[in-house]
Amino acid sequence: MTANDEPATGTTTARLLTEQIAGLQDLLRHANLPGNLEGLLAHHILGERKLTFAWNVDPLTAQWLSENEHRLAHAHGLAVLGYGLSAFPSALAHTARQHLAAGLPHLMRKSPFQTDGVTFVNDPSQIVGLALAVNAAHDEVPQARGWLADILQDARLQPATLLLELFQEHARHLVNATPRFKAGIRDIDDPVDLAGLHWLATSAKSLTVKDPDDLRLLQGKVLTAIALGQPGHISAFRAALMLEAATQIVTASVDELILSRNHVGVLLSRFEDAMRQWRHDGDDLDNPIRWPITSEREVQNIIWIMLRPVFDDLVDEETLRKRGHSTYRADFGVPSLGLLIEVKYARKAADFKTFEKEIYEDYIAYLSGNGPYRKMAVFIYDESVSVQEHGTTRNALLDLPDITDVIIACRPSHVPAPTRTRRGLRPSA
């Protein structure tokens, strides 16, 4: 490649995204005014994310409340107070709640389903702000949350756009109403809709995307749509959705971007090296420290310490779907990778043959209709140091198409095998 050649695709994409992010921030400035509903929704979407300007949307000031007192009996004014109370600590919070206590009952007496469609349920800024408002005023108007939840569940609620439906779903989440939206990621191409879906599933936590492949697909579509799109003069909250999605994906940690199932195997394969620092002092010390390893549970503890700093969503004792009369529980799960991890503790050479049968049975149950989990890794701690069995067991299990790794680690030589008595186990001195 010469100096005049086109840069690599990754560099080009990064440059385009940087330009788009700068342009999206400029669009936010037009709504960055005290009490501006679109600006407040944009602030709600972006939270504390650093921008090239300081937010100036806080309505809980003496001046704003005084100049806008006439608005506080209406849905849009009450929504503004909801945003203000949820995001901006203020000495005037008590006054704002008093306005909510007076205005919400008046709003609750009106029908939200007007024939002309001009109503707060059809305005993203208002429906989210009112969800925040009924939460903020729950002590003063406890029935308001149930009132709004009922509206959000009403069959007459028929959003005209996908974006409005996304914000209505977020409002349901805020008031603990039953979710209604069902994501169809593969059918969405509009950049703002994609960004809204990404925000709901990641930052807002209002929507669950169970399949990690779907989330990766969504992230790819969002980045492509934003990098190659021309947003034009869109509203502030639409710009905020795109900005949040682009910034979150681009600034994601390296782990989130490149970690795969193979990394689990790589880390577990270093178990033996890591055990070099496992404490089992000799008798030459006044107060020897000896960390016993006598059962599968201790091995699970070590694996948790190894994996948890790398995989944020590591789950221990993941309970899986019941099959017939049996309930199954995997030792570990990493939902983002769709991976289960099964741990075994071998005390004698004959255990390896038993493990092959047990893992085959678990394999079928674990990977049949259990949410995101499609693959399985196996870790065996060999107290007996029966290395002659390792290859046979490893090869037998790796023949199963959805087992990604089989790692077998021997007991380190400085940790004696537990002494077994009739009453149980006793760590060797």
Secondary structure, 3 states (H helix, E strand, C coil): CCCCCCCCHHHHHHHHHHHHHHHHHHHHHCCCCCCCHHHHHHHHHHCCCCCCCCCCCCCCCHHHHHHCHHHCCCHHHHHHHHHHHHHCCCCCHHHHHHHHHHHHHHHHCCCCCCCCCCCHHHCHHHHHHHHHHHHHCCCCCCHHHHHHHHHHHCCCCCCCCHHHHHHHHHHHHHCCCCCCCCCCHHHCCCHHHHHHHHHHHCCCCCCCCCCHHHHHHHHHHHHHHHHHCCCCCCCHHHHHHHHHHHHHHHCCCHHHHHCCHHHHHHHHCCHHHHHHHCCECCCCCCCCCECCCCCHHHHHHHHHHHHCCCCCCCEEEEECCCECCECCEEEEEEHHHCEEEEEEEECCCCHHHHHHHHHHHHHHHHCCCCCCCCEEEEEEEECCCCHHHHHHHHHHHHCCCCEEEEEEEECCCCCCCCEEECCEEECCC
